[in-house]
């Protein structure tokens, strides 16, 4: 059961990040884009944290090895990068060199999303869905 919750949660939070990034890219003209962007990405990062905890419990229950494949490595890297990206997102409002921080935030956000999507594809391959 934990395994299926992990899959469901990770797909949902990845969609949340897609919505958050989409708000930043496509709805900048609207006053509410930043609130949507922040809300979806914070929620999604909390969800990713829960998904990782579920994966750790599942692997512990089955006696498997933690972080022993490309799915786990890329998923972990995506999580770390997402935390760093979120931190930069909040820091950019106080930074002296806002342009550099904002550009880095955007670049890392895109890389995080690609890594999350890659981790999902590798996870689906692990369970023979693709």
FENSULVEN-V768566 format. One record per residue. N is the residue number from 1. RES is the residue in three letters. PSI is psi in whole degrees, -180 to 180 (NA if undefined). Layout:
BEGIN
n=N res=RES psi=PSI
n=N res=RES psi=PSI
END
This chain:
BEGIN
n=1 res=UNK psi=-42
n=2 res=UNK psi=-38
n=3 res=UNK psi=-47
n=4 res=UNK psi=-34
n=5 res=UNK psi=-38
n=6 res=UNK psi=-49
n=7 res=UNK psi=-50
n=8 res=UNK psi=-47
n=9 res=UNK psi=-43
n=10 res=UNK psi=-37
n=11 res=UNK psi=-44
n=12 res=UNK psi=-46
n=13 res=UNK psi=-31
n=14 res=UNK psi=-41
n=15 res=UNK psi=-37
n=16 res=UNK psi=-42
n=17 res=UNK psi=-39
n=18 res=UNK psi=-43
n=19 res=UNK psi=-44
n=20 res=UNK psi=-45
n=21 res=UNK psi=-41
n=22 res=UNK psi=-39
n=23 res=UNK psi=-40
n=24 res=UNK psi=-34
n=25 res=UNK psi=-46
n=26 res=UNK psi=-17
n=27 res=UNK psi=27
n=28 res=UNK psi=-25
n=29 res=UNK psi=-23
n=30 res=UNK psi=147
n=31 res=UNK psi=-27
n=32 res=UNK psi=4
n=33 res=UNK psi=-41
n=34 res=UNK psi=-40
n=35 res=UNK psi=-43
n=36 res=UNK psi=-46
n=37 res=UNK psi=-51
n=38 res=UNK psi=-48
n=39 res=UNK psi=-50
n=40 res=UNK psi=-39
n=41 res=UNK psi=-36
n=42 res=UNK psi=-48
n=43 res=UNK psi=-44
n=44 res=UNK psi=-38
n=45 res=UNK psi=-39
n=46 res=UNK psi=-40
n=47 res=UNK psi=-39
n=48 res=UNK psi=-41
n=49 res=UNK psi=-46
n=50 res=UNK psi=-39
n=51 res=UNK psi=-39
n=52 res=UNK psi=-41
n=53 res=UNK psi=-42
n=54 res=UNK psi=-42
n=55 res=UNK psi=-41
n=56 res=UNK psi=-44
n=57 res=UNK psi=-43
n=58 res=UNK psi=-47
n=59 res=UNK psi=-38
n=60 res=UNK psi=-42
n=61 res=UNK psi=-35
n=62 res=UNK psi=-6
n=63 res=UNK psi=15
n=64 res=UNK psi=178
n=65 res=UNK psi=141
n=66 res=UNK psi=141
n=67 res=UNK psi=61
n=68 res=UNK psi=13
n=69 res=UNK psi=173
n=70 res=UNK psi=-36
n=71 res=UNK psi=-47
n=72 res=UNK psi=-40
n=73 res=UNK psi=-47
n=74 res=UNK psi=-40
n=75 res=UNK psi=-42
n=76 res=UNK psi=-42
n=77 res=UNK psi=-40
n=78 res=UNK psi=-41
n=79 res=UNK psi=-49
n=80 res=UNK psi=-43
n=81 res=UNK psi=-38
n=82 res=UNK psi=-40
n=83 res=UNK psi=-45
n=84 res=UNK psi=-41
n=85 res=UNK psi=-44
n=86 res=UNK psi=-43
n=87 res=UNK psi=-44
n=88 res=UNK psi=-35
n=89 res=UNK psi=-42
n=90 res=UNK psi=-36
n=91 res=UNK psi=-31
n=92 res=UNK psi=-23
n=93 res=UNK psi=-20
n=94 res=UNK psi=-9
n=95 res=UNK psi=149
n=96 res=UNK psi=-40
n=97 res=UNK psi=76
n=98 res=UNK psi=-37
n=99 res=UNK psi=-44
n=100 res=UNK psi=-45
n=101 res=UNK psi=-43
n=102 res=UNK psi=-43
n=103 res=UNK psi=-43
n=104 res=UNK psi=-42
n=105 res=UNK psi=-47
n=106 res=UNK psi=-46
n=107 res=UNK psi=-48
n=108 res=UNK psi=-33
n=109 res=UNK psi=-42
n=110 res=UNK psi=-41
n=111 res=UNK psi=-42
n=112 res=UNK psi=-45
n=113 res=UNK psi=-44
n=114 res=UNK psi=-42
n=115 res=UNK psi=-41
n=116 res=UNK psi=-44
n=117 res=UNK psi=-38
n=118 res=UNK psi=-44
n=119 res=UNK psi=-39
n=120 res=UNK psi=-46
n=121 res=UNK psi=-43
n=122 res=UNK psi=-37
n=123 res=UNK psi=-43
n=124 res=UNK psi=-34
n=125 res=UNK psi=-37
n=126 res=UNK psi=-36
n=127 res=UNK psi=16
n=128 res=UNK psi=34
n=129 res=UNK psi=-33
n=130 res=UNK psi=NA
END
